[in-house]
Amino acid sequence: MTQNSRKIILVDMNAYFASVEQASNPELRGKAIVICGDGRTIVVTASYEARRYGIKTGMTLPEARRLCPFVIPVIGNLDKYVDVSLRIHKIMLEYTDQVEVFSIDECFLDVTGVEHLWGGAVNIAAGIKKKIKEQIGITCSAGVAPNKVVAKLAAKSKKPDGLTVVEPDEVENFMFPLPVEKLQGVGIGARLSEKFRLMGINTARDLAMADGGFLKARFGVMGAFYKNVGLGRDSSRVKKYSEQAPVKSVGHSHTLPKDTYDISVVRSYLLMLCEKTAARLRGYKLTGRTVFLMVRFGDFEIFSGRETLKSCFNTGYGIFSLAWKIFERVLPLKKAVRLLGVGISNLAGGDTQQYLFEDMQKKQKLSAVMDEINAKYGELTVKPSSVIIAQKHGILGRCGIISTRLIK
Amino acid sequence: MSVTEIGEKIKAGVVFSRNMAEPKWFKWKERKIDVISTNFIWNTVEGSAMLLHFSVSAEGGYYELSFNQKTLEWRLEKTGEKS
């Protein structure tokens, strides 16, 4: 089979989170809505009605309201969106097991070997769109092409509710006129497209025709990749649904309900995030050695750092110890803290290291017991007492971790 | 409209058919609220319990109900009541 004879589909849900909320609540349909976190807010996504006013992802809610005073903010519910995604995957899996989840709202399908059962790849794409609309009540755009790069760009080319087909002999006609900014999402980010512009590479055609040696000198091994993107060539395969990408890092971040200089509040939130991260790590049966911390201040300036130990661990206390050590680099605080993010990488599989020292052994046992109770009754039903400070400051549901239900 | 978080236990009248549960009415604050339509259903997990969530429309507005399949408890999670 040649690369050109493949049939790849990319299904991309339209304004996904907003669409799910509009399907969920008829009062929101046809209205300008934005999905935000709880408390104060960054726009995570906007409905198409809101986008007409220029509202975009990443804006603050006050900015969005300036563009559209009647925009309705809706608090996001990730659990809902994940569940709906899984239902969408089931629809796709009716056609093939080669369904690669690219993101929460995008999937690739390779229907090369099965399209004859369904009257062709375009029929499959149309069938998936129809079923998603009927069963979930939301629309998507689909791209059908000989490879993943072109399929993704084809899906992007018509939103909402599009179905774009690019045959093998149409790839150059489709790709070449695209400005480099339109190649974002297929390995070329915003900064890179700016660099291309400065180099006189303005379109996919310019990129395709650029000298391979020049691109290699400028970008190393990625030079050849970028040239292939310009040409609309891509030989990467679509993974099967059952293939899981290895976990490379685990982390959590949280925007505080209000900016704070209060170290006890910061400490409490950080400990909470560390406990949550550690619980997930243990759930994956992984340990890690490198802890990274991100702090966003009230003026949106960001501080980040990392620390690595020689041995692996997966306790909340262990992660917190390193995270706090990193945080101490910004003390005394000159600016209020707005957001905290913590994570752990350099992961390894298998059981945790057996500690020699009794206090670390106790912490391991305690973590195991906490995991068992929290698994039964809800995340952080049992929590370190200092996390209660975060509760009083205003814990937010989208951290998703504080259970208010009592053990009975 | 604005949505208010409630999180209170309720009584609910439900029809089970075609492998699905469909709430028909619920009682909250001594009011009986008849469900006009179920708009959306989704699942979440809380501890070891599976929760079924229902977005429903009623005369008073929009409501989000949840059913804990382990405790068999119904809760009113949110309302978007019309003013």
Interface residues (C-beta under 8 A of the other chain):
Chain A: V20 A23 S24 N25 P26 E27 L28 I72 V74 I75 D79 K80 D83 V84 G137 N374 A375 K376 Y377 G378 E379 T381 G397 S403 T404
Chain B: M1 V3 E5 G7 S37 N39 F40 W42 N43 T44 V45 E46 G47 S48 H53 S55 S57 G61 Y62 G80
